[in-house]
Every structure is written in C-alpha cells, then in structure tokens.
C-alpha cells in the first residue's frame, strides 16, 4: 500500500519510492514496488479515476474514519 501511495498519490519516481521504503524499514522495497505496479496494471482505470481527486484534496492515506 505504501509503495502504491508513494508512486501514484505522491507522484514519486521509482528511485525515490525505493529510498523511502528502505528508510521505512521495508524488507523488500523492490518487491513492494513491483506489487504496486501489478496492482496498477490490474486496476489502472479505476485507480486513475480516483487518484487525481485524492491528490488534490484533504486526502490522507493514513487516516481511518469510523462511522
């Protein structure tokens, strides 16, 4: 999830995503990025339709809302 958000919401290029994931202690940053890219390929149209709105709003991927 972190790789996907860094890549597609924050818009970071691959080298920066890998650096952030390494700094966060991710065991396999390259594997996480590959998984994010596979998710994007499988759901690209759906993800792309919501990401621009999320990136330009008060969206916070770390916030959980309970109702």
N, C-alpha and C positions, 0 to 999 in steps of 0.2 A: 504494500500500500504506500509506503513511504517513497519508494522509487517512482511509482506512478504519479504521485502528487508532485514530487520534485520535478519530474520530467514534464508533466502536462499542465499542472496548475501554476507552478512557479516558473516554468519555461526554461529550466536549466539545461545546458547541453550535457551530453554524456559524461565528459571528464569531470564536470562539477558535481553531477549526481553521484558518481563513484566516490569522489572525495568526501562528500557529505556523509554518504553511507558508511564509508570507512571510519570517519571521525565519530560516528554514532555507535560504532562497535558491531556493525553488521558482519556476520561471519563470511558471507559470500556476496559482496556488493555487485559483482558482475552477474551472478545468478539472479539477484533481485531485479536488476535492470532488464535482463532477458525476460523474466516473468512479466514485468510491466509492459514490455514491448509486445509480448504474446497476447496479453490482455487487451492492449490497444488494437492489435490486429483483429482479434475476435469480436470486439465491441466498439470498434473505432467510430462508427457513425453515431452510436448512442452516446459514447463518452464525449465526443467532439461537440455534440449539441448542447451539453450542459456545462462543459468546462469554461468557455468564454464568459458566461454569466457568472460562474463561481469565482473566476479570477478577478473580476471587476466589481465584486460586491463585498459585503462584510463576511464572506465565506471563511470559515476557519475549520480546516480538516480535523483539528484536534478537539473540537467542541462536540459534546454529545448532549442532545436535547431529549429530555424525558417528559412525556405528557401523561 
